[in-house]
């Protein structure tokens, strides 16, 4: 959150012993062409390995969905494609969305950012940290 200057006012959407999801927004604007570069920089800062295999990414997203479902009573039914559907919905509203998935010792990290396609603030940031299986 600090990397994107989105810490002030950020708050956990979910916080339990299996998964933490924090959302925030920043007045900073990142040129859309720099989204990928900035997300890679975050991976370097946290010392995690980027996951590029789409099957592995799907496994990590599904594990996170299961962790939410197993610990959040108010969530109801969790759609295993929830993250991707949200991405599509944001894009349909004229936002540009980018994300990276990382593996670190003992946890998976997903960092998503989105902003208006005209690069108008705010920049939204969502960070998900979930325990790996085992």
Secondary structure, DSSP 8 states (H G I E B T S, - for coil): -TTTT--TT-EEEEESSSEEEEEEEES----GGGHHHHHHHHHHHHT-EEE--HHHHHHHHHHHHHHHHHH-GGG-S--TTHHHHHHHHHHHTTEEEEEEEEEETTEEEEEEEEEETT--S-EEEEEEEEE---
